[in-house]
């Protein structure tokens, strides 16, 4: 019987093991399971993705513009009031401190009311709550223009209603953008939407000073 070199046999065994390992990693010699072809076809098929929103790109921009315009009213109604405070003090016969109390109540309602309107908007939809806010704001503004000067308490109440109607427009507008836009689109939409919220404090005191100085506080 011929003698075999142990070193040569070990090298052959190592070479065979490498070949088997290579065949396994490359998928050779691995039996295919029954129905694997159908599984491969199923994995290759991708269902069409549902659109995030039914609105087109131009319609989304229009909705954002409308929301931005509505968002002006919250800071506008807060800042347009400031230049008329001295004249309101004289008209109502109250101190400036008492008239400033109407500003304080406005700020309180401005911070609290979005919690109510936002919850209603999540349950009933953004559009009806937007309309409800604008309706409350409009009625409060009409009431403030007609309030008698001997009813200081009514001035306080109407300022609270005005805040309740106007303050939530910013929160509702942000919710509208989240509803209609993907994450990739929201940056541009929020940039346009923020113009309304930032424009109100800029033009509010100017308009209020011009109106109260020429036409009176009403």
Secondary structure, DSSP 8 states (H G I E B T S, - for coil): -----HHHHHHHHHHHHHHHHHHHHTTTT----TTHHHHHHHHH-------S-SS-HHHHHHHHHHHHHHHHHHHHHHHTTGGGHHHHHHHHT--HHHHHHHHHHHHHHHHHHHHHHHHHHHHH-HHHHHHHHHHHHHHHHHHHHH--TT-HHHHHHHHHHHHHHHTHHHHHHHHHHHHH--HHHHHHHHHHHHHHHHHHHHHHHHHHHHHHHHT---
